[in-house]
Amino acid sequence: MRLSGTVYSNVLEMDTDITIITPNDLKDEPYQVVYLLHGLCGNNKTWLDYTMLPFYAEHGRSIYVLPEVGRSFYADMQYGQRYFTYIADELPVIVRNVFRVSADRDHTVILGGSMGGYGALKCALSRPEQYGLCGAFSSCCLLLREGLDDAREHGMDGWGVQMPRDFAAIFGDDLTWTPENDLLALAERAKASGSPLPTLYLTCGRQDGFYPDHERFLQSLAGLGINATFENWDGVHDFPYFNEALRRTIERFSL
């Protein structure tokens, strides 16, 4: 079953679009829930339109929740909405109030591709007690930290028209970088907390421009004593690759 519509968010102070996909065979027991996050140019229907998610979900064991956050990089923006708080804190409460989903972290999953992969990692490392599994496909895992450093020093002439506006709205006119947006800082804090960490599953195509970043990111995680599974195969930054990553994740973790 597929449901698309709007939900009112107290955090965002507005209606926001959302899509829900459930298995065909509804059960009386709580379902595991998968929050599936879109990329920079996407919306709540992107995974529905460009991958085989409807088939996977309708024959699977999970309820999929597809929210919408614009081009926010899943941040509480300086000049805009508090999308991180909405995704990490408010949305799970809304979903549990409406659907029969488990509140158990072992049955709560967050996945995403590209910007959504960054968002999934950010949520999982910020709220490790909330998620049992995080899957990040071709994520921009180091882009923001290093990109903002470069932008402050050299400007953003090579970033196109829209991205500088996005960054100013998200991080402020001075492009302030905070630990709350830094995946490695969040990972270090999560590790130091002593709380169990989610299972981390990362993928990236070998011909993807983000592939070298993944190698460095994984080395940094290992240096913190954090284990992450990294699976890679030939592919670029596109939906055929994301679809295969999604299929492998569903199969590997019985979603």
N, C-alpha and C positions, 0 to 999 in steps of 0.2 A: 504494500500500500504506500502511496506517495501523497504527502500533504504539503502544500505550499501556501504561504500566506504571510501575515505579519503578526508580531507580538509586541506588546508595549513594554519597553524597558524603562524602569525607574532610573537606572544608572545613566542611560543615554538621554532620557527625558524626551523620548519620541518612539513612534512605531518603527520597527525594523524588520526586514524581510528574513524569512527562515524557511527551510525545506526539511522535511522529515521523511525518511524511508524506513519502512518496517518489513520484516519477513512476511511471506504470504501466509504461513501457518502461525497464527497467534496462539500464545500459551497463557496459562494462568499465572505462571511464575515470573518473577522479574527478569527482564532482558538485560544483557550487557549493553552498554551504550558506547557508541563511537562518535566523537566530535571530529568532523572532517573539515579542515580549514582551507579556504581558497587562496589563490595567489594574488599578486599585485593587480592584475587586470581583470580579475574574476569577480564573481558574485555568488549568491547562495545556490545558484543552479548550475554553476560551471562544471562541477564533478558529475552532475546528472547528465549534462549535454555532451560532454567530451570524453567520457569514459564509459565502461560497462558497469558502473556502480549499480544501476537499477537491477541488473541481472544478479550481480554478486549479492546485493542486500536482500533481494526478495527470496533468494535461496539460501540465505545465511542464518546466523544465530543472534544478530545484533540489530538494534535500532540505530540508525545513522542520523546525526543532527548536523545540518549544514547551515551555519549562520552567515551573516554578511557584515563586513567591517570596512568596506571601501579600500582606500590605499593607505591605511593607517599603520601598517606594520605591527598590528596587534598591540598598539601602545595606548596609554592614557595620554592623549595629545595635549600639547601646550595650548593650541588654538583649535579645538575641536572636541570630539566626543572621547569618553573614557572607555575605549574599546577593550583594553586588557581587563579591566575590572568587570565589564559586561561578560566577556567570554569565560574568564576564570572563576568568577564568584557568583554572578547573578544567573547566567544561563543554566548552569547545572540545577539550580533550585527550581527555575521555571520548568525545565524538562522533567524533573522528578515529580513536580506537582501535577503535571498533565499526563505523563505516560508512565507505564509500569516498568520502570528501569531500576536496576540495582544501584544502591548508594555505596556498595563495596568498591574500594579502589581497585581490587583485582578484576573487577568487571567494568572498569571505566577506562576508556582508551581515547587518546587524542592523536590524530594524524593530520598531515598537511603537506602540500607541495609548494616549493619555491618560497615565497613570502609566508605561505601557510605552514611550511616546514619549520621556518624560523619561529612562527607563532606557536606551533605545537611544542617545540623545544622550550620556548620561553615559559609557557604555561606549566609544563611538566617539571622544569627545574625550579620554578617559583613556588609551585604547590605540589611537591613530591608526595605528600600524604594523600593526594586526591586521585592520582592516576597510577594504574598498574603498568600501562604500556604507552610509550610514545614512539610514533613512527614519523620520520621526517624524510621526505623525498626531494632530492636536489635543492636542499634548503640554502638560503643565503646566510649561512651560519656565521660568517665573519664580515659580510659586506658592510653592515651598518657601523660597526666599531671602526674598521679601517677606513671605510668610505667617509665617515664624518671627520676623522682625523685629517684625511687628505683634503676634504672640502674646506675645513677651517684654515688650512695652510695655503691651499692653492686656488680656492674657489671652485665653482661647479659649472664652469663653461662647457665641459664635455659631458654633462649629465642630461642634456636635452632640456625641454621647456618645462615639463610637469614635475619632474623629480625634485628640483630645487624648491618648488612651492610645497610639495609634499613634506620635504624635510623641515622646512621652516614651520609648517603647521604642526608637525609632530614634535620637533625638538626645540622650537623657538628660533628667533632670529639669529641668536648666537650659536645655534646648533649644539646645545648643551647635551653632553653624553653622560648618562647616569648608570650606576650599576644595575638598576632595575631593567635596563634594556640590553645588558651585556651578558651573553649566554655563558661565557667562561666565568664571570663574576658570580652569576647565579649558580653555576655548577659547583664552584668552590664553596659557596655558602650552604648549598644543599648537602654537600659531602660533610662539611664541618658540623652540621646539625645532628648527625648521627641517625637521622630518620632513613628508613628504607627508600632507595631511589627507584623510580620506575624502570622497567626494562626499556632500554634505548635501542631502537633499530633505525639505522640510517642507510639510505641508498643514494647513489648518484651515478649518472652515465659517464663513461670514461671520456666521452667527447664533449661533456658539459663544461662550460667555462668555470663553474663552481667546483669542479673536481679537485683541483689543488687545494682549495680552501678546506674541503672535507678532510684531506689527508692531514693538514696542519691542525684542524679542529680536533680530530680524533687523537692525535699525538698529545695535544694539550689536555684532553680529558683523561688519557692514560696517565699523564703526569700527575693528575689530581687523584689517581687511584679509582677512577670511574670507568667501568666496563661498558662498552657499547659495541653492538654488532654492526658491521659495515658490509653491505653487499653491493657489488658494482658489476656492471656489464656494459656492453657497447650501447651507447645511446646519447642523445642530446637533450636539451632543455625543452621538451615538448610533451604533449599529452599522450602520444603513444608510449613514451617512457613512463609517464606518471601512471598510466593505466596498468602497465606491467608491474610497477612497484606496488600499486594498490592490490593487484591480484595476488602477488607473492606474499604480501603482508597478511591478507585475509586467510590464505592457505596455511601459512606458517604458524599463525597464532589462533587458528580456528575461530575467526570472527564471523 
